[in-house]
């Protein structure tokens, strides 16, 4: 699997979960940027496990302070 595929699949898993659970708040563009930034940072540290990337993005999104009130 290529890095772009891994990134896209990890994002899709996280996005689908957050959307279906009703946790997505604020502007979707800002939420997508937040999730992708986290996935990108983890991939730069050589993380290649799709579910770990997506679950970490979900957890970080749920705990983010800046977007909660948006």
DSSP file (Angstrom, degrees, kcal/mol; ACC not computed):
  #  RESIDUE AA STRUCTURE BP1 BP2  ACC     N-H-->O    O-->H-N    N-H-->O    O-->H-N    TCO  KAPPA ALPHA  PHI   PSI    X-CA   Y-CA   Z-CA
    1    1 A X              0   0    0      0, 0.0     2,-0.1     0, 0.0     0, 0.0   0.000 360.0 360.0 360.0 136.1    0.0    0.0    0.0
    2    2 A X     >  -     0   0    0      1,-0.1     4,-2.7     4,-0.0     5,-0.2  -0.403 360.0-109.1 -82.0 162.2    1.3    3.4   -0.9
    3    3 A X  H  > S+     0   0    0      1,-0.2     4,-2.9     2,-0.2     5,-0.2   0.915 119.0  51.8 -59.1 -44.5    1.5    6.3    1.6
    4    4 A X  H  > S+     0   0    0      1,-0.2     4,-2.4     2,-0.2    -1,-0.2   0.893 111.8  47.6 -60.9 -36.5   -1.3    8.2   -0.2
    5    5 A X  H  > S+     0   0    0      2,-0.2     4,-2.8     1,-0.2     5,-0.2   0.925 112.7  48.2 -67.3 -43.9   -3.5    5.1   -0.1
    6    6 A X  H  X S+     0   0    0     -4,-2.7     4,-2.5     2,-0.2     5,-0.2   0.920 113.2  48.3 -61.1 -44.5   -2.7    4.6    3.6
    7    7 A X  H  X S+     0   0    0     -4,-2.9     4,-2.4    -5,-0.2    -2,-0.2   0.928 113.7  46.6 -61.3 -47.0   -3.4    8.2    4.4
    8    8 A X  H  X S+     0   0    0     -4,-2.4     4,-2.5    -5,-0.2    -2,-0.2   0.910 114.3  46.4 -65.2 -43.4   -6.7    8.2    2.5
    9    9 A X  H  X S+     0   0    0     -4,-2.8     4,-2.2     2,-0.2    -1,-0.2   0.906 112.7  49.5 -67.5 -40.9   -7.9    4.9    4.0
   10   10 A X  H  X S+     0   0    0     -4,-2.5     4,-2.1    -5,-0.2    -2,-0.2   0.916 113.3  47.4 -63.2 -43.0   -7.0    6.0    7.6
   11   11 A X  H  X S+     0   0    0     -4,-2.4     4,-3.3    -5,-0.2     5,-0.3   0.931 110.4  52.0 -62.8 -45.8   -8.8    9.3    7.0
   12   12 A X  H  X S+     0   0    0     -4,-2.5     4,-2.7     1,-0.2     5,-0.2   0.897 109.8  49.0 -60.2 -42.3  -11.9    7.6    5.6
   13   13 A X  H  X S+     0   0    0     -4,-2.2     4,-2.1     2,-0.2    -1,-0.2   0.950 115.7  43.2 -62.1 -49.0  -12.1    5.2    8.6
   14   14 A X  H  X S+     0   0    0     -4,-2.1     4,-2.6     2,-0.2     5,-0.2   0.927 115.8  48.1 -63.3 -45.8  -11.8    8.1   11.1
   15   15 A X  H  X S+     0   0    0     -4,-3.3     4,-2.8     1,-0.2     5,-0.2   0.929 111.3  49.6 -62.7 -46.5  -14.2   10.4    9.2
   16   16 A X  H  X S+     0   0    0     -4,-2.7     4,-2.7    -5,-0.3     5,-0.2   0.917 112.9  47.3 -60.9 -43.7  -16.9    7.7    8.8
   17   17 A X  H  X S+     0   0    0     -4,-2.1     4,-2.0    -5,-0.2     6,-0.2   0.954 114.6  45.3 -62.5 -49.7  -16.8    6.9   12.5
   18   18 A X  H  <>S+     0   0    0     -4,-2.6     5,-2.0     1,-0.2     6,-1.0   0.886 115.7  47.6 -63.2 -38.8  -16.9   10.5   13.6
   19   19 A X  H ><5S+     0   0    0     -4,-2.8     3,-1.1    -5,-0.2    -1,-0.2   0.948 113.5  45.6 -67.3 -49.2  -19.7   11.3   11.2
   20   20 A X  H 3<5S+     0   0    0     -4,-2.7    -1,-0.2     1,-0.3    -2,-0.2   0.782 112.7  51.4 -67.7 -26.6  -21.8    8.3   12.0
   21   21 A X  T 3<5S-     0   0    0     -4,-2.0    -1,-0.3    -5,-0.2    -2,-0.2   0.515 111.6-119.8 -88.3  -3.7  -21.4    8.9   15.7
   22   22 A X  T < 5S+     0   0    0     -3,-1.1    -3,-0.2    -4,-0.4    -2,-0.1   0.670  78.1 123.0  78.1  16.4  -22.4   12.5   15.5
   23   23 A X      < +     0   0    0     -5,-2.0     2,-0.4    -6,-0.2    -4,-0.2   0.603  36.7 105.9 -88.2 -12.0  -19.1   13.8   16.8
   24   24 A X        +     0   0    0     -6,-1.0     2,-0.3    -9,-0.1     4,-0.1  -0.551  49.1 172.6 -70.9 125.8  -18.2   16.0   13.8
   25   25 A X        +     0   0    0     -2,-0.4     6,-0.1     2,-0.1    44,-0.1  -0.879  36.8   8.1-130.0 162.6  -18.7   19.6   14.8
   26   26 A X  S    S-     0   0    0     -2,-0.3     2,-0.3    42,-0.1    41,-0.0  -0.220 112.0  -5.5  69.7-158.1  -18.0   22.9   13.2
   27   27 A X     >  -     0   0    0      1,-0.1     4,-2.1    43,-0.1     3,-0.2  -0.533  59.0-141.6 -72.7 131.2  -16.8   23.3    9.7
   28   28 A X  H  > S+     0   0    0     -2,-0.3     4,-2.8     1,-0.2     5,-0.2   0.842 101.6  59.6 -62.3 -32.7  -16.1   20.1    8.0
   29   29 A X  H  > S+     0   0    0      2,-0.2     4,-2.2     1,-0.2    -1,-0.2   0.923 107.5  44.9 -62.4 -43.8  -13.1   21.6    6.2
   30   30 A X  H  > S+     0   0    0      2,-0.2     4,-2.2     1,-0.2    -2,-0.2   0.891 113.7  50.1 -66.6 -39.9  -11.5   22.4    9.6
   31   31 A X  H  X S+     0   0    0     -4,-2.1     4,-2.3     2,-0.2    -2,-0.2   0.917 110.9  48.8 -64.7 -43.5  -12.3   19.0   11.0
   32   32 A X  H  X S+     0   0    0     -4,-2.8     4,-2.8     1,-0.2     5,-0.2   0.912 111.0  50.5 -62.5 -42.7  -10.8   17.3    7.9
   33   33 A X  H  X S+     0   0    0     -4,-2.2     4,-2.5    -5,-0.2    -1,-0.2   0.909 109.8  50.9 -62.0 -42.5   -7.7   19.4    8.2
   34   34 A X  H  X S+     0   0    0     -4,-2.2     4,-1.8     2,-0.2    -2,-0.2   0.942 113.4  44.4 -59.8 -49.2   -7.3   18.5   11.9
   35   35 A X  H  X S+     0   0    0     -4,-2.3     4,-2.3     1,-0.2    -2,-0.2   0.933 115.1  47.4 -63.2 -47.9   -7.7   14.7   11.2
   36   36 A X  H  X S+     0   0    0     -4,-2.8     4,-2.9     1,-0.2    -1,-0.2   0.879 108.5  55.2 -64.7 -37.8   -5.3   14.8    8.2
   37   37 A X  H  X S+     0   0    0     -4,-2.5     4,-2.4    -5,-0.2    -1,-0.2   0.913 109.7  46.9 -61.0 -42.0   -2.7   16.8   10.1
   38   38 A X  H  X S+     0   0    0     -4,-1.8     4,-2.2     2,-0.2    -2,-0.2   0.938 113.3  47.8 -65.6 -46.2   -2.6   14.2   12.8
   39   39 A X  H  X S+     0   0    0     -4,-2.3     4,-2.4     1,-0.2    -2,-0.2   0.919 112.1  50.6 -60.2 -43.7   -2.4   11.3   10.4
   40   40 A X  H  X S+     0   0    0     -4,-2.9     4,-2.1     1,-0.2    -1,-0.2   0.915 108.9  50.7 -61.6 -44.0    0.4   13.1    8.5
   41   41 A X  H  X S+     0   0    0     -4,-2.4     4,-0.9     1,-0.2    -1,-0.2   0.907 112.0  47.4 -61.5 -41.2    2.4   13.7   11.6
   42   42 A X  H ><>S+     0   0    0     -4,-2.2     5,-2.1     1,-0.2     3,-0.5   0.894 110.5  51.5 -67.7 -38.7    2.2   10.1   12.6
   43   43 A X  H ><5S+     0   0    0     -4,-2.4     3,-1.8     1,-0.2    -1,-0.2   0.850 103.2  58.8 -67.5 -32.7    3.1    8.9    9.2
   44   44 A X  H 3<5S+     0   0    0     -4,-2.1    -1,-0.2     1,-0.3    -2,-0.2   0.774 101.7  55.7 -64.5 -25.2    6.2   11.2    9.3
   45   45 A X  T <<5S-     0   0    0     -4,-0.9    -1,-0.3    -3,-0.5    -2,-0.2   0.176 128.8-102.4 -91.6  16.8    7.2    9.2   12.4
   46   46 A X  T < 5 +     0   0    0     -3,-1.8     2,-0.4     1,-0.3    -3,-0.2   0.628  66.6 156.5  76.7  17.8    7.0    6.0   10.2
   47   47 A X      < +     0   0    0     -5,-2.1    -1,-0.3     1,-0.1    -2,-0.1  -0.632   8.3 166.9 -74.3 129.9    3.6    4.8   11.5
   48   48 A X        +     0   0    0     -2,-0.4     2,-0.8   -42,-0.0    -1,-0.1   0.298  35.0 112.2-126.3   5.2    2.1    2.5    8.9
   49   49 A X     >  -     0   0    0      1,-0.2     4,-2.4     2,-0.1     5,-0.2  -0.751  53.5-155.3 -89.6 114.3   -0.7    0.8   10.7
   50   50 A X  H  > S+     0   0    0     -2,-0.8     4,-2.5     1,-0.2     5,-0.2   0.880  90.3  46.2 -56.7 -46.9   -4.0    2.0    9.2
   51   51 A X  H  > S+     0   0    0      1,-0.2     4,-2.7     2,-0.2    -1,-0.2   0.853 111.2  52.2 -70.3 -33.2   -6.2    1.3   12.3
   52   52 A X  H  > S+     0   0    0      2,-0.2     4,-2.3     1,-0.2    -1,-0.2   0.920 111.4  48.1 -66.3 -41.8   -3.7    2.9   14.7
   53   53 A X  H  X S+     0   0    0     -4,-2.4     4,-1.9     2,-0.2    -2,-0.2   0.939 115.8  43.0 -61.2 -48.0   -3.6    6.0   12.5
   54   54 A X  H  X S+     0   0    0     -4,-2.5     4,-2.2     2,-0.2    -2,-0.2   0.906 115.0  48.5 -69.2 -40.8   -7.4    6.2   12.3
   55   55 A X  H  X S+     0   0    0     -4,-2.7     4,-2.6     2,-0.2    -1,-0.2   0.886 111.1  50.7 -67.2 -37.9   -8.0    5.5   16.0
   56   56 A X  H  X S+     0   0    0     -4,-2.3     4,-2.6    -5,-0.2    -1,-0.2   0.897 110.5  50.2 -64.8 -39.1   -5.4    8.0   17.1
   57   57 A X  H  X S+     0   0    0     -4,-1.9     4,-2.3    -5,-0.2    -2,-0.2   0.904 111.0  48.9 -64.9 -41.4   -7.1   10.6   14.8
   58   58 A X  H  X S+     0   0    0     -4,-2.2     4,-2.4     2,-0.2    -2,-0.2   0.942 113.1  46.7 -62.2 -48.5  -10.5    9.8   16.3
   59   59 A X  H  X S+     0   0    0     -4,-2.6     4,-1.5     1,-0.2    -2,-0.2   0.918 113.4  48.1 -62.2 -44.2   -9.2   10.0   19.9
   60   60 A X  H  X S+     0   0    0     -4,-2.6     4,-0.8     1,-0.2    -1,-0.2   0.896 111.5  50.8 -64.2 -39.9   -7.4   13.3   19.2
   61   61 A X  H >< S+     0   0    0     -4,-2.3     3,-0.7     1,-0.2    -1,-0.2   0.917 109.3  50.3 -64.1 -42.6  -10.5   14.8   17.5
   62   62 A X  H 3< S+     0   0    0     -4,-2.4    -1,-0.2     1,-0.2    -2,-0.2   0.814 117.1  41.0 -65.0 -29.4  -12.7   13.8   20.5
   63   63 A X  H 3< S+     0   0    0     -4,-1.5    -1,-0.2    -5,-0.2    -2,-0.2   0.438  83.6 125.5 -98.7  -1.2  -10.2   15.4   22.9
   64   64 A X    <<  -     0   0    0     -4,-0.8     4,-0.3    -3,-0.7    -3,-0.0  -0.344  43.0-162.6 -64.8 135.4   -9.4   18.6   20.9
   65   65 A X  S    S+     0   0    0      2,-0.1     4,-0.5     1,-0.1     3,-0.3   0.838  79.2  57.6 -85.6 -34.0  -10.0   21.8   22.8
   66   66 A X  S    S+     0   0    0      1,-0.2     3,-0.2     2,-0.1    -1,-0.1   0.848 110.2  38.3 -71.4 -36.5  -10.0   24.3   19.9
   67   67 A X  S >  S+     0   0    0      1,-0.2     3,-1.0     2,-0.1    -1,-0.2   0.554  91.2  88.6 -94.3  -7.6  -12.9   22.9   17.8
   68   68 A X  T 3  S+     0   0    0     -3,-0.3    -1,-0.2    -4,-0.3    -2,-0.1   0.892  96.1  37.7 -59.7 -42.0  -15.2   21.8   20.6
   69   69 A X  T 3         0   0    0     -4,-0.5    -1,-0.3    -3,-0.2    -2,-0.1   0.473 360.0 360.0 -90.6  -0.6  -17.0   25.1   20.9
   70   70 A X    <         0   0    0     -3,-1.0    -1,-0.2    -4,-0.1    -2,-0.1   0.498 360.0 360.0 -69.6 360.0  -16.9   25.8   17.1
